[in-house]
Structures are given as C-alpha cells and as structure tokens.
Amino acid sequence: MPRFAYTVLDARGQEAAGVLDAPTQSEAVSQLRQAGYFPTSVAEEGKAPKARAPKAAKVAKAAPKAKAAPGAKKSLGNITLFRRKTVKSKTLMIFTRQLATLIDAGLPLLRGLNVLSKQERDPVLRGAVEKIADSVQGGSTFSEGLAQHPRLFNKLFVSMVKAGEAGGVLELVLQRLAEFQEKAAKVRNKVKSAMFYPIAVMVIAVVIVCYLMVAIVPKFQQIFKDMLNGKPLPALTQGVIDVSEFVQAYYVWVAAGVALVVVGWKAWSRTAGGRRVIDKLKLRLPVFGDLTRKSAIARFTRTLGTLVTSGVPILQALTITSETADNALVSEAITRVHDSVKEGESIVSPMEGSGIFPPMVLSMVDVGEETGQLPDMLLKIAEVYDDEVDNSVAGLTSLLEPLMIIFLAVVVGTIVIALFLPLVTIIQEMSGGQG
C-alpha cells in the first residue's frame, strides 16, 4: 500500500508532520480530516509535495499571466467562450462554516484562508479566496477583501463580516452566516420542490400531446378517409384533426412563437415594471400565492434579524434586506420601513400599510419594538414561517398530485375519445351491413 507524507494543522493551529498508509491520496486526506486535522500538504513518498499556499501566492504575483482564470474554459487563441463567475450556495455555505470553525479553533484569519484555498475544489471560489488572502496579507480587512468579489459575497455577507470585525466576534458572525445560508437554502429548496411537480406534469403533457398530434392522429385520419368515404366526422374528432394539421404545417412557426414568448417574458421580467407585475401576480396566485408570501416573510425576518443581531445598524440592515429581497413588493415595503425608521417612527406602521404582512407578524414586531427584543422576535418569526412553509409545501403537494393526474387524464383522454368516436360509427355501419 502507498505511503503518504503529510503536513497538517491541529485544532490549536500547531503544525505537525508524519507518514500514513492509504490506498489513494484522497483517502489519506479523508483519514486526516476524520482525525480532526486540517491537511496542508499530502504527497506520496518519493514525490514532491504541492507548493504551500503562501509560496503559491508569491509565485502567482510574480507571473500573473501564467495563471489561468478560475472557472474559465479556453478556446482558440486568447478568446474565452465561457467563464463561470458564481458558485453554488451549498459550496459557499460549507466554506463559511469551515472558516468559522478554523477561527474558533484559534487559527489566524490569514492562515485559515490559506488552508481553505488549498483544499477548495471549486476553482472560482478557490481563486477568490486566494485573492482575499493576498488582500488580507497586504493590510486590508477581511470585509474589504470580500467586497472585491460581489458576485460571490453579497452585501449581507460583507456587512455582517464587517460588523463581526468591529465587535471582535468574527467567528460567531460566520457561524450565524452559515446557519442563515442553511435555513434560507432549506426554504428555497422546499419552494422549488413544490413548483417542480406541476411544471414536470405540464412538460409531460405537452410532449404526449405533440407526439399524438404528429405521429398518431395522421394515421387515424387516413383510416377515417378510407373507411368513411367522405362522410363528415364528429365535431370533436374534426377539431383534433384540424389542430394536428395546423401543428404539422406550422410546427416551425409554433416553435419559434413559443421561443419568442419565452425570451420576451424573460426580458420583460428583468425590467423594474415587469418584475413588479410578476411579483404581484405571484402573491395573488390562488394556490402558490400563500406559499410565496410565507417564504418572502421568512426570508425578510431572518435576514433582518440576523443582521441586527450581528451588530449591523438598523438602517443599514433594512437597506441590505431590501436589496436582497426576492420580491419587488416586499422590497418596496422594506424601503418604506427604512424611511419610517429614518424619520424616527416605528417599524409596524409602514409594514401594516403594505398589506403584505399578516397580523401575527405585525403583533410580534410591535411587541419586539416595545420590549427591545426586536432581533430575537424577528428570528422567532422566521422559525414560525419556516414551519408554515413546510406545512404549505406538504399540503400543496397532496393537493396538486390528484389535480395534475386529472388534468393529464382529461387532455390525453379527450384526444383518445376524439379518435375512437368515428371507429364506433364504422363498427355500427359494419354490423348493420352484415345484419
């Protein structure tokens, strides 16, 4: 079995070295992590280990042209066809949690960043962390380094880190950030799962109908033409055949029209007016509106509560919350709350005037203001609405399953009935002729 020489950092940040037996390098790294160490170098005996993080950073500075851009895919010449500039929320969450653990264990920030950059597999995040480490080493603060990568670290992330630096509780703030990301991702995934089922059923229905119209209906049409000798078809059958002929004759235009509608919808939804109309529609949908509202409230209260608890000033926290809201109407309501607080008024009045927040939320916020426990009350509201989202998703799924099955049965059944109606007439004529 191969032997691997390793260099690790223990929980106190002390460096240690040794040799272990493992089938592969990945297995060796896994064994060291399970033992509670943070590997900085693992290489098979007799082979040169990888360069250490500080040295690598130094080489990168000396020859920046030789270093490939993270996430870039090369093409002919110097032209880049595609460059990924974002990372998955789960990847960012894991990085935040690991950095909080390292700092809490006593490692200096710079050393923690170097350790994480060395073991990070995502090239975009690894490149960003290396640049942030270089920035910190050059005398900048951690929050200033994060602000240089707005695509990866939004204003909420940067502001919380800045507050943690000012209060000397960076590891605590990072832990709160990781928890915030975990809970926000949980709610987002549940909403997506609720939306996935009806969309999947609609796609399946469209595929089945297109197949019937293009491949099956023309064959029955020929059978009816040969056997009915020009007799009129039932209205339902004739309607299905007309639709089939239209799809076959103009399928290119139909596909182009659908593509044009999709592109136009996306372009319109990116405008301020379009986004506002769509977000308003989302809140008023008969089935999904309640779920969208609860998800938006949970996100708003969790974001604001987490920011204020971490030491971010209330006005700045409201501005960040407004900018990171998923719904334009909720964002406008938060902006009105910001203006109200700026004038020395309460939070509850503009929230009540928006018509978005239910009485329970208004009552809890009012109590939080009066008792001076607003951040804790906001986080409690977020927990309550997390449970509400869970219940809504469960109820929505149980309601949509039979509705979608009935919808699919009606669509396909209508086409099948339309095709078999003339066959019944043909069978009756054949039976009458034989009699």
N, C-alpha and C positions, 0 to 999 in steps of 0.2 A: 504494500500500500504506500502511496506517495507520502512524503513528509513535507510539511509546510512551516516555514519560519514566519513568525508573526510579530507585529508590534501593536500594542493595544493601550488604551487608556482605561483605568479603573474608575469607580464611582467618585473618587476624590480628585480625579484629574491627573493621577500619577501614571507615568509611562512604564510599561513592562514589556518584556520580550520573551520569546520561547519558541518551542517547536512542538507540533502535534501531528498525529497521523489522521488522514481523512482521504476519502476516495477522490474528491474534487476540491477545487479552491472554494466554490460556493458552499460546499458542506463544511469546510473549515471555518469560513466566516460565520455560518449559521451556528456552529458549536460555540464559537467565542461569544456571540451575542447572547445565546441562551445562558451562558455562564455569567452574564452581567457586564461584559466588557464592550468597549467601543473600538473595533479594529481600525487602525490607521494604515497598516501595511500587512498584506498576506501574500506570500510568494513561495512557490515550490523551491526546495533546497537545490542550490546549484544554478538557479536562475535569478537574474537581477530583479529586485523588487521595484514596484512602481515608485515614481518620484513622489516625495512628500508634498503636501498641499502648499506650504509657504514657498518652497522652491519652484513648484509648478507655476505659482502666481508670478514669481520673479521672471521665469522664462517667458511667460506669456507677455509680460510687459516689454521684454527685450525684443521680441519678434511677434508683434500682433498680427502681421499678415499671414503667418504660418498657421494661425489658429482658426479652425473652421467655426462659423457662426452656429450657435446652438440651435438645433431644430431645423437647420437648413438642408435642403435637398439640392444637390448640384446638378447642373445641366451643361450643355455645350458652352465652352468659353467661360466667361465670368457671369453669365446670366443665371439668376436663381428663379426657378419656376415656382417654387413653393417654400414658404418659410412659416413654420408654426411658432406663434408668439404667446400662446397661453398654455396653461397646464390644467389637468383635471382637479376639481375641487377636493377630491379624496387625497391626491398627491400633496396638495398644499396643506391639507389638514394634518397629514402624517408628519410633514416637515415641521409644522408649528408645534405639534405635540413633542417631537423628538428634541427640538431646540429648547423647549421649556424644561424637559427632563434633564438635559445636559447642564443647563444653567442652574437648575435647582440642586444638582449634584455637586456644584462648586466649580464647574469649568468656566473659565473666562469666555466672554461672548465671542471673541475672535477665534479662539481655539475650537469652540463649539461649531462655528460656521465652517471652519476648515474641515472638521471631522465629517459634517453632514454633506458638504460639497463633494468630498472624496467618495462617499458611499451612495450618493444620489444617482439613480439610474436615468431619470428623466433629463435629457440634455438641455432643455430650455431652463428648467429650474436650477440645474447644476451650474450652468453658465451665469445665471442671475445671482446665485449665492456666492460664486467666486468673485463677481464684481462687487457685491456688497461687502464681502470680506476685505477686498482691496481698499474699498472706500473707508471702512472702519479702521483699517490699519493706517490709512493716510490721515486720520484725525477726525473724520466725520462721525456723526452719531448713527446709531443703527436705523433710526426712523428716517434720517436723511438718505441713507443708502437704499432703504425700501422705496422711498418716494421716487427714485430714479427708474423704477420698474412699475409704472401704474397699471400695465396690463396684467400683472401677476398679483400685485398687492394694492387693493383699492384704498380709498380714503379712510374707511373704517379701520382697516388693518393698521395703516400708518398712524392714524390719530391715537389709537389705543396703545401702540408701542411707544409713541411719544409721551403719552400720559404715564405709562409704566416707567419710562426712563426718568421722568421728572420726579416720580414718587419713590424711586428705588425698588420697585416691585415688578421688574420686567418679567421674571419667571411666572408670577401669579397672573399677570395680564396675558401672557402667551397661553397659559392653561385655559383661561377664560375664552380666549380666541378660538382655541381648538374645540372647546365644548360648544361654543357658538356655531362653528362651522359644522360640527357633527349634527347638532339638532336642526340647523337650517337645511342641511342636506337630507336629513330624515324626512322632514316635512315636504321638501321639494320632490323627493322620490315617490312619496305616497300620492301626491297630487298627479304626478306623471303616470303612475300605475293606474290611477282611476281614469285618466284620459286615454290610456293606451287601448283599453278593451273596445270602446265604441269605434275608435279610429281603425283598429285592426279588422273589426267586423265590416266596416264600411269599405275598406280596401278589398276584402274578400268578396263582398257583394258585387263591387264594380268589376272585378276580374271574372267572376262567374257570369255576370250578365253580358260582358263583352264577348266571352267565349261562346255563349249561347247564340248571341246575335250574329256572330261572324261565321261560326262553324256548324251550328245545329239548325237554326231557323232556315237558312237557304236550302238545306236538304229536304226539310218538310215542305217548303214552298214548292219545290219541284214535284214532290209526291202529290200535293194537292192539285197542281196544274195538270198532271197526267190523269188523275182519277176523277176529278170533279167536272172535267170538260167545260171549263169556263163558268161554272156556277159561282154565285157570289159566296164569299167566305163570311163567317160571323164577324161582327164588328171588332170584338176583342182580338181575334186572330189577325184580321186585316191591319189593325193598329200595330201589333207586334211586328208584322212583316214590313210595314212602312218604316218603322224605326230601324229594323235590320237593314233595309235597303239604303236608308239615309246614312247609317254608320259605315256601310261598305263603300258607298260612293264618296263620302266626305270625311273619312276617318283621319286623313292628314289635317284637314281644316279643324276637325273636332279636337285633335291632339294639340294643334297649335293654339286654338282658342283656350283650352284648359291651361296650357303652359303660360299663355299671356295673362290669364286671370290670376294665376298663382304669383307670377312675377309682379304684376301690378298691385296685388294685395300686399305683398311683402314691401314693395317700395312705399306704398301709402301708409302702411303700419309704422314705418320708420319716421314719418313726419309727426310733428307735435299734434296737429289736429287729428290725424288718423289714429295715432296711438291713444289719444284721449277717447275717441269714439269707441274703439275696440275694447279698451279697458272698462269703459262704462257698460258696454254690452256684456262683458264677462261677469260683471257684478249683478246684472239683471237676468241672466240666463235662468230658466226655471229649475234646472237640475244642477248645473255646475256653479251657479252664482253664489250659493251659500258656502260651498267649499272654497271658492276663490276668495270670498270675503274673510273667512276664518283664517285661511293661510296668510293673507295680507296683514291681518291684525296680529297674528303670531309673530310674523317677521318684524313688523314695526315695533311691537313692545319688547321683543327680545333684543333687537338692535339698540334701541334707545336705552333700555335697562342695562345692557352690557357696557355701553359707552359711559354712561353716568357713573356706574359702579366702579369703573376703571379709572375715574378721575377726570374724564373729559368734561369741560364746561358745558352746561345745558344748552346754550345757544349753538355752540359748535356741534354738539351731539345731534341736535334737531336738524341742522343743515346737512350733516352726513347722512342721517336717517332718511331725509327727504330725497337725497341724491341716489341712495341705494334701494329705494322702494321699487317693487316690481310693477306697481300700478300707478298710472298718472293721476287718478283721482285721489288716491291715498297720499301721493307726493304733494299734491296741491293742499290737501288738508293739513299735512305736517308743516308746510310753509306758512299757512295761516296761524298755526300754533306757535311757530317761531316768531312771527310778527307780534302776536299777542304777548308772549313772554318778554319780548324786547321792550314792549311798552309798559311792562310791569304788571300785566294782567295774569289771570290763571290759565292753565292748560285746558281745562274742561270746556270752557265756553266755545272756542273755535272747533273743538272736536265734536261737540254736540251739534253745532251748526252745519257740519259737513254731511250729516245723515249717513255716514258710513259705519260709525262705531255704535254698537248696541248699548242699551242702558247699563248692563252689568259692567262693561269696560269703563264707562263714564263714572259709575259709582266707585269702582275700585281706584281709579286715578284720583278722583276727588278725595277719597279717604287717604291715599298716599300723600297728596299735597298737604292736607291738614295735619297729618301726623309726622311729616318729614321723612317718610319712608317710601318716597316715590320710586327709587330704583328697585327696591325689593318687591314692591307691588307690581311694577311692570313685568318683572321676571316671573312672578306668580301668574299674571295674566297670560304670559307666553306659554307656561306649562299647562294651564287650563285649556288654552286653544290648541295646543299640540294634541291633547286628548280629544278635543272636539273634531280636529281634522281626522284623527284615527277613526272615530265613530262615523264621521261623514263618508269617508272612503269605504268603510265596510258596508254601510247602508247603500251607498251609491252603486257599489259593485253588485250587491244582491238584487238591486232594482234593475240595473242595466242588463244583466245576463238574460233574463227572460224576454225583456223588450227587444234586445238585439236579435235573439233567436226568432222571435215572432216577425220582426222586420225582414230578416233574411228569408224566412219561410214564405212570407207574402210576396216578396219580389220574385223569387225563383218560382214559387207556386203559380203566380199569375201567368208567367211565360209558359210553363208546362201545360196549364189548363187551356191557354190560348192555342197551343199546338195540337192538343188532343180533341178539341171540340169538332173540327172537321172530320177527324177519324171516326168519331161517333156517328156523324151523318153518313159517312161512306159505309160503315158497317151496317147501319139501318137499311140503306138502299140495297146493299148486297143481300141482306136477309129477306127483304121484301121481294127482290127479284127472284130469289130461289123459291120463296113460298108461292 
